[in-house]
């Protein structure tokens, strides 16, 4: 599944995820500032099935369950904090299914949101 990093996620994370076989792309520069609903629409149009975000409120602000997009929520926005979690993030992306929210926790577990 192709995943997109939200604009708040460090760009370096895309390369770290790709090194472990995850098809991850950084946030497109021309999408910066999009409202969340428009972002989800564009993801569907482009065939991107999963958004990796640091926005813990996105799952409450949008109807992820009917969006056709999966959401993986990260515990931090700093690359240094996220680097040890790269294998867990790859696992979460591989488990992601349309309409499902997965949360990467600080104890390196994945929970359903």
C-alpha positions in Angstrom: 0.0 0.0 0.0 1.2 3.5 -0.8 1.5 5.8 2.2 1.8 9.5 2.4 3.4 11.4 5.2 1.3 14.3 6.4 2.8 17.8 6.3 3.7 17.7 10.0 5.7 14.5 9.7 9.5 14.9 9.1 10.4 14.4 5.5 13.4 12.2 6.5 10.9 9.6 7.7 9.9 8.7 4.1 13.5 7.5 3.3 13.7 5.6 6.6 10.4 3.8 5.9 11.4 3.1 2.3 14.6 1.5 3.5 12.4 -1.1 5.2 10.3 -1.7 2.1 7.4 0.7 2.8 6.2 2.7 -0.2 6.2 6.1 1.5 6.2 9.5 0.0 6.7 12.9 1.7 3.9 15.4 1.7 3.6 17.2 -1.7 4.7 20.9 -1.4 1.8 22.1 -3.5 -0.7 20.5 -1.0 0.6 22.5 2.0 -2.2 24.2 3.9 -5.0 21.9 2.6 -8.0 21.4 4.9 -8.2 17.8 6.1 -11.3 16.9 4.1 -9.7 18.1 0.9 -6.6 16.2 1.8 -8.5 12.9 2.2 -10.3 13.5 -1.1 -6.9 14.0 -2.9 -5.5 10.9 -1.3 -8.4 8.9 -2.7 -8.1 10.4 -6.1 -4.4 9.5 -6.2 -4.9 6.0 -5.0 -3.0 6.6 -1.8 -4.5 4.3 0.8 -2.8 5.4 4.0 -1.9 8.8 5.7 0.8 8.8 8.4 0.2 11.8 10.6 1.2 13.3 13.9 -2.2 15.0 14.2 -3.9 13.1 17.1 -7.1 15.0 16.5 -7.6 14.1 12.8 -9.5 10.9 13.6 -12.0 13.0 15.6 -12.3 15.8 13.1 -12.8 13.6 10.0 -14.9 10.5 9.4 -12.0 8.1 8.8 -14.2 5.1 9.0 -16.0 6.0 5.7 -13.1 7.9 4.0 -11.6 4.9 2.3 -8.3 6.0 3.7 -6.4 4.4 6.7 -4.7 6.6 9.2 -1.5 5.9 11.2 -1.0 8.3 14.1 2.6 8.8 15.3 3.6 9.7 18.9 5.9 12.6 18.0 6.8 15.1 15.3 10.5 14.9 15.8 12.6 12.6 13.6 14.9 11.8 16.5 12.0 10.6 18.5 10.5 8.6 15.6 13.7 6.9 14.3 13.5 4.0 16.9 9.9 3.5 15.9 10.5 3.0 12.1 10.0 -0.8 12.2 6.8 -0.3 14.2 5.5 2.4 11.8 6.2 0.0 8.8 4.3 -2.7 10.6 1.4 -0.3 11.2 1.3 0.8 7.5 1.3 -2.9 6.5 -1.7 -3.6 8.8 -3.6 -0.5 7.7 -7.0 -1.0 6.0 -9.4 1.5 4.6 -11.3 3.3 7.3 -9.0 2.0 10.1 -7.1 4.2 12.5 -3.9 2.8 14.0 -1.9 4.5 16.7 1.8 4.0 17.3 2.3 4.2 21.1 5.3 5.3 23.0 5.8 1.7 24.2 6.3 0.7 20.5 2.9 -1.0 20.4 0.1 -0.4 17.8 -3.4 0.1 19.0 -6.7 0.7 17.2 -8.0 4.2 17.3 
